[in-house]
Amino acid sequence: MASAKNDNIQVSVRVRPWIAREAAREHVCIVRMSGDSTEIVDERSSVITRRFTFDNSFWSFDPSDPHFVGQEQ
């Protein structure tokens, strides 16, 4: 039986930069982030196929992006 404790759990997600192997294979990033929303996008049609909401969404994919968040966050 579950305990009656009220534990708070926060879930965060981070999109990391490509590793060398992924960059060499010219993979396409299909993830978009806005606030606490993370979206998976169909690369052929740019249509959002899935949307998830997390407590925190960190964009660490491209350091030149104004929304970039480093590992310090």
C-alpha positions as CSV (number, residue, x, y, z in Angstrom):
1,M,0.0,0.0,0.0
2,A,1.3,3.5,-0.8
3,S,2.3,5.7,2.0
4,A,0.4,8.9,2.8
5,K,3.6,11.0,2.5
6,N,3.3,14.0,0.2
7,D,6.6,13.9,-1.7
8,N,7.2,16.5,-4.4
9,I,9.1,15.3,-7.5
10,Q,10.3,17.7,-10.2
11,V,11.1,16.4,-13.6
12,S,13.5,18.2,-15.9
13,V,14.7,17.5,-19.5
14,R,17.7,18.8,-21.4
15,V,18.5,18.6,-25.1
16,R,22.2,18.1,-25.4
17,P,24.5,18.9,-28.3
18,W,25.3,16.3,-30.9
19,I,28.2,14.0,-30.1
20,A,30.8,13.7,-32.9
21,R,29.2,10.5,-34.4
22,E,25.8,12.2,-34.6
23,A,27.2,15.3,-36.1
24,A,29.2,13.3,-38.7
25,R,26.0,11.5,-39.8
26,E,24.2,14.9,-40.2
27,H,21.3,14.0,-38.0
28,V,18.5,16.6,-37.7
29,C,17.2,17.8,-34.4
30,I,13.5,17.2,-34.1
31,V,13.0,18.7,-30.7
32,R,11.7,22.2,-29.9
33,M,11.4,23.8,-26.5
34,S,9.4,26.7,-25.3
35,G,9.1,27.4,-21.5
36,D,8.3,24.1,-19.8
37,S,6.9,22.6,-23.0
38,T,9.0,20.2,-25.2
39,E,7.8,19.2,-28.6
40,I,8.8,16.5,-31.0
41,V,8.5,17.6,-34.6
42,D,8.1,15.6,-37.8
43,E,11.2,16.7,-39.8
44,R,9.5,16.3,-43.1
45,S,6.4,18.4,-42.5
46,S,7.4,20.5,-39.4
47,V,4.2,19.3,-37.8
48,I,4.3,18.8,-34.0
49,T,3.7,15.1,-33.4
50,R,4.1,15.0,-29.6
51,R,4.1,17.7,-26.8
52,F,5.3,17.1,-23.3
53,T,5.3,19.4,-20.3
54,F,8.0,19.2,-17.6
55,D,8.8,21.2,-14.6
56,N,12.0,22.5,-16.4
57,S,13.1,22.2,-20.1
58,F,16.7,23.1,-20.8
59,W,17.9,23.9,-24.3
60,S,21.7,23.0,-24.4
61,F,21.8,22.0,-28.1
62,D,23.3,25.1,-29.7
63,P,25.5,27.5,-27.7
64,S,24.9,30.3,-30.2
65,D,21.1,30.1,-29.6
66,P,19.8,32.9,-27.3
67,H,17.8,30.3,-25.3
68,F,20.9,28.2,-24.6
69,V,21.3,26.9,-21.1
70,G,24.7,25.6,-20.0
71,Q,25.3,22.8,-17.5
72,E,25.4,25.3,-14.6
73,Q,21.6,25.5,-14.6
